[in-house]
């Protein structure tokens, strides 16, 4: 059964009483604030834009490579077809950065990202084609097998032909849509932004009513309103109001300061940071950031925000791009060292201690700094402090000292 037949047979709605799925399909229903929020217009909120962007750009900027296990060591599996697809270019139209960034944007806004895995007739990898998440549907057959229906290809694809990245999930099959789940919070943010824009564009300062000493005629009231708006509204706001003929101004509305408008706007930034699990300072709210804590918050972002996404991606790539027999020897892995690098003084202090205790060779340190490797014997040598001795050597020395003397003696 195809996409459209499933849609018609399983989901019916009417114009007078539309079903919730149809409301979501055409843009989402209104929130308590009156604003319509969906995955597309949510990006108009600057904090959402920045939260999605920092996750997408950070993850896409990290080197992602396929490795092959070799005993206790590993090396890059450059000869494997999946290596170039993920590390260099998944298809003719996208770089690896483009593809991974677009996937992360789809995950941040919709909770799911899909790519068609193209293979030749022998099953060899060919291309990875990004699919729009709104045009892809997960279907489970009666036997429990997963299929994916795509409006872009107009086909139903088996699960092995689809790379499905998913976010937080309650069933392991579909990621939850973070925008849909937090529509009310995002709607409040849009409403507050619109309120501020309307206030500063059209509001006269101060806002209130004009009181005349005598009863005014309708034409006099209209003329007074036009005059007030012309002199004190729009581009003339914050000007000086001059009243005459006994007219008095009486403020009746609550000002933005009284309504804690700015505090509401700041709270919404923190709210959006919680939604996307991103530190507030990465959304450019630096009120509580200091030189002492900003580095620790950045490391917390790598550990608690970014790393779970990277692990999801790595494990899904292993499952979708590698054959079952290959997964014992090959695996995808991001290189986080670029994000975790400290300042140059701290890095070289670590290198010095690593060299001193035999943890690093000179070339190990140079690799971390992306420097040209030394080609002499000293480049890959490991040092051992002279005042250190292996425990086995100590035990051997004790055993040797406890052995009876082997000098020639006389029998009694």
C-alpha positions as CSV (number, residue, x, y, z in Angstrom):
1,X,0.0,0.0,0.0
2,X,1.4,3.4,-1.0
3,X,1.8,6.6,0.8
4,X,-1.3,8.3,-0.5
5,X,-3.5,5.2,-0.2
6,X,-2.4,4.8,3.4
7,X,-3.1,8.5,4.0
8,X,-6.6,8.3,2.6
9,X,-7.6,5.0,4.1
10,X,-6.1,5.3,7.6
11,X,-6.6,9.0,8.1
12,X,-9.8,10.9,7.3
13,X,-10.7,14.5,8.1
14,X,-13.3,17.1,7.2
15,X,-13.0,20.8,6.5
16,X,-15.5,21.7,9.3
17,X,-13.7,19.6,11.9
18,X,-10.2,18.8,10.9
19,X,-8.2,16.1,12.6
20,X,-5.1,17.0,14.6
21,X,-2.8,15.3,12.1
22,X,-4.2,17.5,9.3
23,X,-3.7,20.6,11.4
24,X,-0.1,19.6,12.0
25,X,0.5,18.9,8.3
26,X,-0.6,22.3,7.2
27,X,1.3,24.2,9.8
28,X,0.3,23.3,13.3
29,X,-2.5,24.5,15.4
30,X,-2.4,27.8,17.4
31,X,-0.9,27.7,20.9
32,X,-2.2,29.3,24.0
33,X,-0.5,32.5,23.0
34,X,-2.4,32.5,19.7
35,X,0.8,31.8,17.7
36,X,1.1,28.9,15.2
37,X,4.4,27.1,15.8
38,X,5.9,24.4,13.5
39,X,9.3,23.2,12.5
40,X,9.7,25.7,9.7
41,X,8.7,29.0,11.4
42,X,10.3,28.0,14.7
43,X,13.7,28.9,13.1
44,X,12.5,32.6,13.1
45,X,13.0,32.6,16.8
46,X,16.7,33.7,17.1
47,X,17.4,31.5,20.1
48,X,16.0,28.4,18.3
49,X,18.1,29.3,15.2
50,X,21.2,29.6,17.2
51,X,20.6,26.4,19.2
52,X,20.0,24.3,16.1
53,X,22.9,26.0,14.3
54,X,25.4,25.4,17.2
55,X,24.5,21.7,17.3
56,X,24.5,21.2,13.5
57,X,27.7,23.1,12.8
58,X,29.6,21.7,15.8
59,X,28.7,18.1,14.9
60,X,29.3,18.5,11.2
61,X,32.7,20.2,11.7
62,X,34.2,17.2,13.5
63,X,36.1,14.7,11.5
64,X,34.1,11.5,11.1
65,X,36.0,8.5,9.8
66,X,35.7,4.7,9.4
67,X,38.3,2.8,11.4
68,X,39.4,-0.9,11.2
69,X,40.5,-2.7,14.4
70,X,43.9,-4.3,14.2
71,X,44.5,-6.1,17.5
72,X,44.7,-3.4,20.2
73,X,45.4,-0.7,17.5
74,X,43.3,0.8,14.8
75,X,43.8,2.5,11.5
76,X,41.7,4.4,9.0
77,X,39.9,2.1,6.6
78,X,40.4,4.4,3.6
79,X,39.9,1.5,1.2
80,X,36.3,0.8,2.4
81,X,33.6,2.5,0.2
82,X,31.8,3.8,3.3
83,X,34.9,5.8,4.3
84,X,34.7,8.3,1.4
85,X,30.9,8.5,1.5
86,X,30.9,9.7,5.1
87,X,34.2,11.5,5.4
88,X,34.4,13.2,2.0
89,X,31.2,13.3,-0.1
90,X,28.0,11.3,0.3
91,X,26.8,12.2,-3.2
92,X,27.6,14.5,-6.1
93,X,25.7,17.5,-4.7
94,X,26.9,17.5,-1.1
95,X,30.0,17.6,0.9
96,X,30.2,15.6,4.1
97,X,29.7,18.8,6.1
98,X,26.6,19.8,4.1
99,X,25.0,16.3,4.5
100,X,25.7,16.0,8.3
101,X,24.7,19.6,9.0
102,X,21.4,19.1,7.2
103,X,20.8,15.9,9.1
104,X,21.4,17.6,12.4
105,X,19.0,20.5,11.5
106,X,16.3,17.9,10.7
107,X,16.9,16.1,14.0
108,X,16.8,19.4,15.9
109,X,13.6,20.6,14.3
110,X,11.7,17.3,13.6
111,X,13.5,14.6,15.7
112,X,14.2,12.4,12.6
113,X,16.5,12.5,9.6
114,X,16.5,10.1,6.6
115,X,18.9,9.3,3.8
116,X,18.4,6.8,1.0
117,X,21.3,4.3,0.9
118,X,21.9,3.6,-2.8
119,X,23.7,0.3,-3.7
120,X,24.5,-1.3,-7.0
121,X,23.1,-4.7,-8.0
122,X,25.9,-6.4,-6.1
123,X,25.0,-4.6,-2.9
124,X,28.1,-2.2,-2.9
125,X,27.6,1.3,-1.5
126,X,27.0,4.0,-4.0
127,X,25.4,7.3,-2.6
128,X,23.6,8.7,0.3
129,X,20.7,10.8,-0.7
130,X,19.1,13.1,1.9
131,X,15.3,12.7,2.2
132,X,12.9,15.3,3.6
133,X,11.6,14.1,7.0
134,X,8.1,15.4,6.3
135,X,7.9,13.4,3.1
136,X,9.1,10.1,4.7
137,X,7.0,7.7,6.7
138,X,7.9,4.7,8.8
139,X,5.7,1.7,8.3
140,X,5.8,-1.7,10.1
141,X,4.5,-4.7,8.4
142,X,2.4,-7.4,10.1
143,X,5.5,-9.6,10.4
144,X,7.3,-6.8,12.4
145,X,9.6,-5.6,9.6
146,X,10.3,-1.9,9.0
147,X,9.7,-0.1,5.7
148,X,10.0,3.5,4.7
149,X,7.5,5.2,2.3
150,X,9.0,8.2,0.5
151,X,7.0,10.8,-1.4
152,X,10.2,12.0,-3.0
153,X,11.0,8.6,-4.6
154,X,7.4,7.4,-4.7
155,X,8.6,4.0,-3.4
156,X,8.5,1.9,-0.4
157,X,12.0,1.0,0.8
158,X,13.2,-1.7,3.1
159,X,14.9,-0.6,6.3
160,X,18.3,-1.7,5.0
161,X,18.0,1.0,2.2
162,X,17.3,3.9,4.6
163,X,19.7,5.5,7.0
164,X,17.4,6.7,9.8
165,X,18.9,9.0,12.4
166,X,16.6,9.7,15.3
167,X,16.6,11.8,18.4
168,X,15.0,11.2,21.8
169,X,12.5,8.4,21.4
170,X,9.9,6.5,23.4
171,X,9.8,3.4,21.2
172,X,13.2,3.3,19.5
173,X,11.5,3.6,16.1
174,X,10.7,7.3,15.7
175,X,12.3,10.3,17.3
176,X,10.1,12.8,19.2
177,X,9.5,16.1,17.5
178,X,11.0,18.7,19.9
179,X,9.1,21.6,18.3
180,X,5.8,19.9,18.6
181,X,6.4,18.9,22.2
182,X,7.4,22.5,23.2
183,X,5.0,24.5,21.0
184,X,3.5,26.5,24.0
185,X,6.9,27.7,25.2
186,X,8.0,28.7,21.7
187,X,4.6,30.3,21.1
188,X,5.2,32.5,24.2
189,X,8.6,33.5,22.8
190,X,7.0,34.6,19.4
191,X,4.2,36.4,21.2
192,X,6.7,38.4,23.4
193,X,8.8,39.3,20.3
194,X,5.7,40.5,18.4
195,X,4.5,42.5,21.4
196,X,7.9,44.2,21.6
197,X,8.0,44.9,17.9
198,X,4.4,46.3,17.9
199,X,5.1,48.4,20.9
200,X,8.2,50.1,19.5
201,X,6.7,50.5,16.1
202,X,3.2,52.0,16.8
203,X,3.1,52.8,20.5
204,X,3.0,56.4,21.7
205,X,5.1,57.1,24.8
206,X,3.6,57.2,27.3
207,X,0.4,55.2,26.6
208,X,-2.9,56.2,28.1
209,X,-6.0,58.3,27.5
210,X,-6.7,62.0,26.9
211,X,-9.2,63.6,29.1
212,X,-11.0,66.8,28.0
213,X,-12.7,69.2,30.4
214,X,-15.9,69.3,28.4
215,X,-17.8,66.8,26.4
216,X,-16.2,66.7,23.0
217,X,-18.0,66.1,19.7
218,X,-17.2,63.0,17.6
219,X,-15.4,65.0,15.0
220,X,-13.3,66.7,17.7
221,X,-12.4,63.3,19.2
222,X,-11.3,62.0,15.8
223,X,-9.2,65.1,15.1
224,X,-7.6,64.8,18.6
225,X,-6.7,61.2,18.1
226,X,-5.1,61.9,14.7
227,X,-3.2,64.8,16.1
228,X,-1.9,62.7,19.0
229,X,-0.8,59.8,16.8
230,X,0.9,62.2,14.4
231,X,2.9,64.0,17.1
232,X,3.6,61.2,19.5
233,X,3.3,57.9,17.7
234,X,5.4,55.9,15.2
235,X,8.7,57.6,14.4
236,X,7.9,60.4,16.9
237,X,7.6,58.2,19.9
238,X,9.5,59.3,23.0
239,X,8.9,62.9,22.0
240,X,7.5,65.7,24.1
241,X,3.7,65.8,24.3
242,X,2.3,69.4,24.5
243,X,-1.3,69.6,25.8
244,X,-3.6,72.6,25.7
245,X,-7.3,73.7,26.2
246,X,-7.5,71.9,29.5
247,X,-6.7,68.4,28.0
248,X,-5.0,66.1,30.5
249,X,-3.2,62.8,29.9
250,X,-3.9,59.8,32.1
251,X,-1.7,56.7,31.8
252,X,-3.7,53.5,32.1
253,X,-1.6,50.8,30.5
254,X,1.2,48.8,32.0
255,X,4.6,49.7,30.6
256,X,7.1,47.1,29.3
257,X,9.2,47.6,32.4
258,X,6.2,47.0,34.7
259,X,5.3,43.9,32.8
260,X,8.9,42.6,33.0
261,X,9.1,42.4,29.3
262,X,12.8,42.1,29.2
263,X,12.9,39.5,31.9
264,X,10.3,37.4,29.9
265,X,12.5,37.6,26.8
266,X,15.6,36.4,28.8
267,X,13.6,33.6,30.4
268,X,12.6,32.4,27.0
269,X,16.2,32.2,25.9
270,X,16.9,29.9,28.9
271,X,13.7,27.9,28.1
272,X,14.9,27.3,24.6
273,X,18.4,26.4,25.9
274,X,16.7,23.7,28.0
275,X,14.7,22.4,25.1
276,X,17.8,21.8,23.0
277,X,20.1,21.0,25.9
278,X,22.5,23.7,25.0
279,X,24.3,26.0,27.5
280,X,22.8,29.5,27.6
281,X,26.1,31.2,26.9
282,X,26.2,29.4,23.5
283,X,22.9,31.3,22.7
284,X,24.9,34.5,23.3
285,X,23.3,35.2,26.7
286,X,26.4,36.0,28.8
287,X,24.8,37.4,31.9
288,X,26.0,34.6,34.2
289,X,29.1,33.7,32.3
290,X,32.6,34.4,33.7
291,X,36.2,33.6,32.6
292,X,36.2,30.9,35.3
293,X,33.1,29.0,34.3
294,X,32.7,29.5,30.6
295,X,35.4,26.9,29.8
296,X,33.7,24.3,32.0
297,X,30.3,25.0,30.5
298,X,31.8,24.5,27.0
299,X,33.2,21.2,28.1
300,X,29.9,20.3,29.6
301,X,28.3,21.1,26.2
302,X,30.6,18.5,24.5
303,X,30.0,15.9,27.2
304,X,26.3,16.2,27.9
305,X,24.8,17.9,24.8
306,X,27.0,17.0,21.7
307,X,28.4,13.6,22.6
308,X,25.0,11.8,22.8
309,X,24.1,13.0,19.3
310,X,27.5,11.8,18.0
311,X,27.1,8.4,19.5
312,X,23.6,8.0,18.0
313,X,25.1,8.9,14.6
314,X,28.1,6.6,14.9
315,X,26.0,3.6,15.9
316,X,23.4,4.2,13.2
317,X,26.1,4.4,10.6
318,X,27.6,1.2,11.8
319,X,24.2,-0.5,11.5
320,X,23.1,0.9,8.2
321,X,26.3,1.1,6.2
322,X,28.3,-1.9,7.4
323,X,27.4,-5.6,6.7
324,X,26.9,-7.7,9.8
325,X,30.3,-9.5,9.4
326,X,32.1,-6.1,9.0
327,X,30.8,-4.7,12.3
328,X,33.3,-6.8,14.2
329,X,36.3,-5.2,12.5
330,X,35.0,-1.7,11.3
331,X,33.4,1.2,13.2
332,X,32.7,4.9,12.7
333,X,34.1,7.4,15.1
334,X,34.2,11.2,15.5
335,X,37.4,12.9,16.5
336,X,36.5,15.2,19.5
337,X,40.1,16.4,20.2
338,X,39.6,19.6,18.2
339,X,36.7,20.7,20.5
340,X,38.4,19.4,23.7
341,X,41.7,21.1,23.2
342,X,42.7,23.5,26.0
343,X,44.9,26.6,25.7
344,X,48.4,26.1,24.3
345,X,50.1,26.4,27.7
346,X,47.9,23.6,29.2
347,X,48.3,21.4,26.1
348,X,52.1,21.6,26.1
349,X,52.2,20.9,29.8
350,X,50.2,17.7,29.2
351,X,52.5,16.7,26.4
352,X,55.5,17.2,28.6
353,X,54.1,15.0,31.3
354,X,53.0,12.4,28.8
355,X,56.5,12.3,27.2
356,X,58.1,12.1,30.7
357,X,56.1,9.1,31.8
358,X,56.2,7.3,28.5
359,X,52.6,7.9,27.5
360,X,53.3,9.9,24.4
361,X,56.0,9.8,21.8
362,X,57.2,12.9,20.0
363,X,55.1,12.0,17.0
364,X,52.0,11.4,19.1
365,X,52.2,14.9,20.3
366,X,52.8,16.3,16.8
367,X,49.8,14.4,15.5
368,X,47.6,16.1,18.1
369,X,49.0,19.5,17.0
370,X,48.6,18.5,13.3
371,X,52.3,19.0,12.7
372,X,54.6,17.1,10.3
373,X,55.9,13.9,11.9
374,X,59.5,13.3,12.6
375,X,61.0,10.7,10.3
376,X,63.9,9.7,12.6
377,X,64.0,6.9,15.2
378,X,63.4,9.3,18.0
379,X,60.0,10.4,16.6
380,X,58.3,7.2,17.7
381,X,60.3,6.3,20.7
382,X,58.9,6.2,24.3
383,X,60.9,7.3,27.3
384,X,60.9,5.7,30.7
385,X,62.1,7.6,33.8
386,X,65.4,6.2,35.3
387,X,64.0,6.2,38.8
388,X,61.1,3.9,37.8
389,X,61.3,0.1,37.7
390,X,58.9,-2.5,36.5
391,X,57.1,-4.4,39.3
392,X,58.1,-7.7,37.7
393,X,61.8,-6.6,37.7
394,X,61.5,-5.8,41.4
395,X,60.0,-9.2,42.2
396,X,62.7,-10.9,40.2
397,X,65.4,-9.0,42.1
398,X,63.8,-10.1,45.5
399,X,63.7,-13.7,44.4
400,X,67.3,-13.6,43.3
401,X,68.4,-12.2,46.7
402,X,66.5,-14.9,48.6
403,X,68.2,-17.8,46.6
404,X,70.9,-19.8,48.5
405,X,74.5,-19.1,47.6
406,X,75.8,-21.2,44.7
407,X,79.4,-21.0,45.7
408,X,81.3,-24.3,46.0
409,X,81.2,-25.7,49.5
410,X,82.4,-28.9,51.4
411,X,80.0,-31.7,52.1
412,X,79.6,-32.5,55.8
